[in-house]
Amino acid sequence: MRKPQGAAAGRAGAAIAAVAFIAAALPGDAWAAADLATLPRDLSPWGMFLGADAVVRTVMVGLALASLAAWTVWLAKSIELRRSVAVAQRGLERLESDVTLQQAAAETADQHDAVAQMIQTVDREASLSGGAHDDGFRERVALRLERVEAAEARRAAIGTGLLASIGAVAPFVGLFGTVWGIMNAFIGISKANTTNLAVVAPGIAEALLATALGLVAAIPAVVIYNHLTRRVTAYRALLGDASTQLLLMISREATRPAQRARMVR
């Protein structure tokens, strides 16, 4: 019975000696990399943000602020355009009724919306022209209405340029953060002297998060930009209808004195 026990003890000793020999043969960096591979890493978005490089973290913060700006512009411009369209529709209905230029100017004297400004500028041109409704007067009125319409369209489009910039630049900013993060990940791989996935994955995941944030900022910005552009175009068409109604009103008023003169005869 003593011989089997001695043989088992000899095999155990040989195994311990082999492990000690392998441990002595492996470089210290390899053992450090193996220990690093077993370290727990938080791969949640917040954990990846906290573990990212300073440059990548700055890119992520900038993209988050850009996304917040895009949604803020959407909310503010949607409220503004809805109000402007409603006021313009009421002004257009007033112009389509049987009302004279003087009556419309008196009703909108204390108002500052787009249609009211158009009525006031036509009334001012009529007073400057001395009541003459000739072809030159109509041309001057058309120029004034065109200027008011263009100014209101520019005012309504304020903020859409920011959306266009975010939609165009955000993916490239996210790509810059990804390239920078992957470069740092490869530097870490070189220092750790290992290609273990547990070592490589956290750094690459942090880098790819920048690309994801770039798309999160860019895609809504492009969609919101197209939506607001259509709303502004519809609002400008409504102002064009108001300009047409004012020109028709001037044309009717130009014929009324001749009609009254014929009725008197």
Secondary structure as GFF3:
##gff-version 3
##sequence-region A 1 265
A	DSSP	alpha_helix	2	25	.	.	.	ID=ss1
A	DSSP	alpha_helix	28	37	.	.	.	ID=ss2
A	DSSP	alpha_helix	45	51	.	.	.	ID=ss3
A	DSSP	alpha_helix	54	96	.	.	.	ID=ss4
A	DSSP	alpha_helix	101	107	.	.	.	ID=ss5
A	DSSP	alpha_helix	114	128	.	.	.	ID=ss6
A	DSSP	alpha_helix	135	156	.	.	.	ID=ss7
A	DSSP	alpha_helix	160	192	.	.	.	ID=ss8
A	DSSP	alpha_helix	197	264	.	.	.	ID=ss9
###
